[in-house]
Amino acid sequence: MSLDELSRLIRRPATRRFVTDRDVPRETVAALVDAARWTGSARNRQPWRFVEVRDRALIEALSRLGAYAQFVSGAPVVLAVAAADNGFADTAFDTGRVTQSLVLAAAALGLGACPATLFPEANVDEARRLLRLDEGWLPDHLVALGYPSAEPAPAAPRVIPGGRLPLETLLTTI
Ligand SMILES: Cc1cc2nc3c(=O)[nH]c(=O)nc-3n(C[C@H](O)[C@H](O)[C@H](O)COP(=O)(O)O)c2cc1C
């Protein structure tokens, strides 16, 4: 894959609206997680677990556990990403990495995705219960997955600016 091709996948905007007539098969979700599980993590702890959610009532309930998570209710499938509650400073970095791997793998298959944050802590705890995860796992993010709809997506929360900071702001050389 060329850098241009990879760049195009990275640049794909978040997808918050999905077509309703095309499912994402279970094998596809398994293939995405199978690809992403090879992501490196600090000390190879792999401090992540995934729960594939297809039950509509459960997806609805999860969509109410984050201030900006309502859009996930329109996704054919939602993947909950649970982080190990292990106190290591690297855990959030690790789960962010594996989630990005998932999102890129999804993009490579033509799927759209958008993460959603669950908060506050009580909502993460409620999600853990709904997802039947053991204590010690914190499902603080969901990834909505599906084929992107051509209809305009519900806008990102208005307070969020679009675009990206310029390279000169981000990169310095010494
Ligand atoms: C860790 C993380 C959490 C996010 N949580 C939400 C969320 O709760 N609700 C939402 O609508 N978008 C969420 N997003 C999507 C971002 O708002 C989006 O990636 C960002 O605004 C850039 O938009 P673009 O990718 O469409 O250019 C999240 C993204 C990340 C990486």
The ligand as a Gaussian input file, in Angstrom:
#p B3LYP/6-31G(d) Opt

LIG

0 1
 C      -11.436000       8.914000      21.522000
 C      -12.517000       9.477000      20.657000
 C      -13.775000       9.683000      21.187000
 C      -14.803000      10.200000      20.388000
 N      -16.054000      10.342000      20.927000
 C      -17.057000      10.798000      20.133000
 C      -18.382000      10.885000      20.656000
 O      -18.650000      10.554000      21.825000
 N      -19.342000      11.339000      19.838000
 C      -19.094000      11.707000      18.540000
 O      -20.041000      12.106000      17.844000
 N      -17.844000      11.631000      18.010000
 C      -16.830000      11.173000      18.778000
 N      -15.564000      11.044000      18.244000
 C      -15.304000      11.425000      16.855000
 C      -14.571000      12.781000      16.779000
 O      -15.466000      13.816000      17.142000
 C      -14.024000      12.984000      15.353000
 O      -13.088000      11.978000      15.057000
 C      -13.370000      14.350000      15.208000
 O      -14.289000      15.382000      15.474000
 C      -12.783000      14.548000      13.830000
 O      -13.821000      14.484000      12.892000
 P      -13.584000      13.821000      11.453000
 O      -12.880000      12.525000      11.713000
 O      -14.947000      13.608000      10.877000
 O      -12.759000      14.768000      10.670000
 C      -14.537000      10.540000      19.026000
 C      -13.256000      10.313000      18.505000
 C      -12.266000       9.774000      19.291000
 C      -10.898000       9.534000      18.674000

